[in-house]
């Protein structure tokens, strides 16, 4: 069964003490360097989970500095962010905010800050759940100004024709499913649709009619609907 992350969980965990640090990049990788005294940067008051001082600062080679303010947790020596914002320091301006539904990793390489939005989806072998990079937000500097682009990760592994056939057959033959099995099937239909199967997309949209969802599962299905809508919107824009 897929674990659920809720806003209540984050509220209980709270915010750990933040340590301000500067990250600077080389052409190969980011390196930690001391904070320059000239850098004055505070967290925007609009960010609910932020302390007064930024958790992390990212300095671009030609001057601009970005701050990251919000909730951060460390698991298996990896840092994950939620309810956070990426902002400019001078002037202080929020470039993008990620809410409690998001779980993200930050990568600073080749003078570009990339925020990887992770989704827990049945993308592994035998439909096992794993965190996959779904959306990539990139921040970089051009002509002295911070630029931002947001794209969906089209490099996700698509389902094979055999996997899609299994998912479609399960939907067509199932008459009754427990609540947790329903949402798992909805997730697999979503990935089948993202893999290009038109019939799976139809089944996904019809899903609540055949298998009604309630509570947290209904909310999760609404999130899946948004993922499919964003995916189709980007595909249409690229035609």
N, C-alpha and C positions, 0 to 999 in steps of 0.2 A: 504493500500500500504506500502511496506517495505521501511523505510528510507535508503538513500545511504550515506555512509561515503567516502569522497574523499580526496585526498592529498591536494587539494586546501583548504578544510575546516580546516585541521590541520595547514596549512601554515598561515591562517588568525588568528587562535587562538593563535599561537605562544607558547612560553615556559614560564611558570610562574616561579617566583623566586624559586630557589631550596634551601632547608634547609637540611644540612647534618645531618644524625642521624645514630645510630647504633642499629641493631636489634639482639637480642640474644635469643636462644630458651631454654625452659625447656622441659621435656618430654611431657608436655601437650600443650604448646602454646608458641608463641614468646613474648618476653618482650623487651621494650626499655630501653637501658642503655646508659650512657654517652660515647662519643667517647674516646678511649684511645689515649693518646698523641703519642704513638709509631706507631699508624696506619697512614701510609702515602699513600694516594690513590687519584688519579685524574682520570678524565674521558678520555678515549681514544679519540684522535683527529679525528678518523675515524667516530665517531658517530655524525651525522649531527645536531640533535636536542638537544645535550647535552651542559650543561654549563661546566665550568672548574672543579667544585667540584661535586662529585656524589650526586644524590638525596637521595640515601639510601645505607647503608652498611649492609651486613649480615655477622655476625661473627659466625663461627662454633665452637663447644665446644673445639675442639683440635687444634685451631689456625688459619687456613686459613680464609681470609676475601674476600667476593665478593662485587662488586659494581654494582649498577643499574644506568645507565645514559641514559637520553632521555626525551621524552615528557610524562608528567603525568597530568591527570585531575581527579578531585574529583566530584563524583555525588552521591547524597543520602548517603553521608558518606562512600562511597566506592571509592577506588583508582584504576584507570585504566591506563595502559601504552600502548604507541605506539611509533614506531620509536625509539627503545631503545636497549641497549645491556646489557648483564650480563657478567662481566669481573672479572678476578682475579686482586688483588691489587699488589701483589709482587710475580712474576713480573706482569706488566700490560699487560694482554692478553685477548682479546675478546673471550669468549666461545661460544656465539651465539648472533646474531642480529635479531630483529624483525622489519619489515618495516612498512610503513604507512598503509598497508592493514590489519595489525594485531591489535587486541584490546585484552589486556591481564590483568589478575589479578595475584598478587603475594601472595603466602602463604608460611610462614616459620614455620614449625612444625616438632618436633622430629628430629631436626638438619638436616632438608632437606628443601631446597628452591625449591618450585614448581611454575613454570610459567604456568598458565592456559590460553591457547589461546581460546578465545571465538568467536563463530560464530552466527550471527543472522539468525536463521533458523525457518521454520514453524513446530516446534516440539511440540507446545502446543495443547491444546484441540481445535478442529475444525480448525486445521492448523494455529493457531495464532503464530506470530513470538515471539521468546524469545531467549535470549543469552544462548547458551549451551557450555559446555566445550568440545572442539573438540580434541585438542592436549595438552598433558601434558609433560613438560620438567622438569626433576628433577635433581637437583644438590646436591651432598652430598660428604662427605669425606671418603676415604678408604685408610688406610696406609699412611696418611698424604697428599694424592693427591686428588684434586677435580675431582669427576667423574660426567659424564653427560649422562643421558638416555632420549630419546624422544619416546613417545608412543602415539597412538591415544586412545581416551577414548571409550572403548568398552562398557561402562555402560550407554551410551545414550539410552533413551527409544526408542525402535523400533516402527514403525507403526504397528497397528493391521492389520490382514487380511482384515477387513472391510475398513480401511482407505486406504490401498493399492489398493483395488478394486475400490474405489471412484476415486483415482488419475488416475489409468489406464483408467477407463471409460471416464474421462474428456478428457484425451489426445486423445483417440480413436474417440470421438464424436465431438470434437471441430474442426471447420473449419476456424474460424477467431477470433483472440483475440487481444485486445489492448496491447501495449508494456509492460505495468506494469503487466498485467495479464499473459502475456507470461512468464516473468521471475519468477513469483510466481509459475506457474505450473512447470517450470524447477526445482525450489527448492524442490517442493513436490516429483517430480520424483527422484531427488537425494536421499532424505530421504527414499523413497520406495526402491531404489536400495541398500542403506546402510542397510536396514532392511532385505535384503536377497532375494528380488524379482528379478529374472533374466530378466523377460520381461520388468520391469520398467527400468532396466539398459540399455536395448536395446533402449527403447523409449527415454531415456535421451541422449544417444549418437546420436540418429537420430534427436533430437529436432531442431537444427538449420536448417535442411533441410525442415522441415514442418513449423516451425515458426522462420524465420530469425530475428536476434537480431542486434541492432546497438548501437554504443556509449557506455555509461556506462553499459547498460544491456549486451552487448557483452562481456565487461570486466568481469562483474560479473559471466557470464556463464563460462568464462575461469577459474575463481577462483573455481567454483563448479567442473569443470572437474579435477582440481588439487586435490581437496578433495577426489573425487572418486578414482583417481589414487593412492593417498597415502593410502587410506583405503584398496584397493585391494592388494597393494604391501605388507602392513603389514600382511594381511590375508594369503597371499602366503608364507611369511617368517615363519609363525607360523604353517604351515602344516607339 
